[in-house]
Amino acid sequence: MQFVRKVTNSNVLEGIIDIPEELKNKKVEIIVLPYDDSVHMDIDDIRTVRGASSKYINEEERQA
């Protein structure tokens, strides 16, 4: 898989993405990866997996 990695000042990202205050005016690492739709799970998929896996939950450990 190809990717791009770059270290730069967070100021160059202003107007592109929201930068948390604690990262402003600092060096940050930018990593660009290809997006794979086949791996993406939306919220409905997550709920389905959560419901399907609920029968495997150990109730004693869950309450701890």
C-alpha positions in Angstrom: 0.0 0.0 0.0 1.4 3.4 -0.9 1.1 6.3 1.5 2.5 9.7 2.1 4.2 10.9 5.3 5.2 14.4 6.0 6.2 16.4 9.1 5.2 20.1 8.9 3.9 22.9 11.0 0.2 22.6 11.8 -0.5 26.1 10.5 -0.4 24.8 6.9 -3.5 22.7 7.7 -5.7 25.7 8.7 -8.7 25.9 6.5 -8.4 22.2 5.5 -9.1 20.4 8.8 -10.0 21.5 12.3 -6.8 21.5 14.5 -7.2 21.1 18.2 -5.8 24.0 20.2 -3.0 21.9 21.8 -1.7 21.1 18.3 -1.7 24.7 16.9 1.7 26.2 16.1 3.4 22.9 16.6 5.1 20.4 14.3 2.7 17.6 13.3 3.0 14.4 11.3 0.6 14.0 8.3 -0.1 10.6 7.0 -2.2 10.1 3.9 -3.5 6.6 3.3 -5.9 5.3 0.6 -9.4 4.9 1.8 -10.8 1.4 1.4 -14.7 1.3 1.2 -14.7 -2.4 1.7 -13.4 -2.0 5.3 -15.7 0.9 6.2 -18.4 0.1 8.7 -21.2 2.6 9.2 -23.1 2.9 12.5 -25.8 0.4 11.5 -23.1 -2.2 10.9 -21.5 -1.6 14.3 -24.9 -2.0 16.0 -25.5 -5.3 14.2 -22.1 -6.6 15.2 -22.6 -5.4 18.8 -26.0 -7.2 19.0 -24.7 -10.4 17.4 -21.7 -10.6 19.8 -23.8 -9.9 22.9 -24.4 -13.6 23.5 -20.6 -14.0 24.1 -20.4 -11.4 26.9 -19.4 -12.7 30.3 -21.8 -10.9 32.6 -19.5 -11.2 35.7 -16.6 -9.5 33.8 -19.0 -6.9 32.3 -20.1 -5.7 35.8 -16.6 -5.5 37.1 
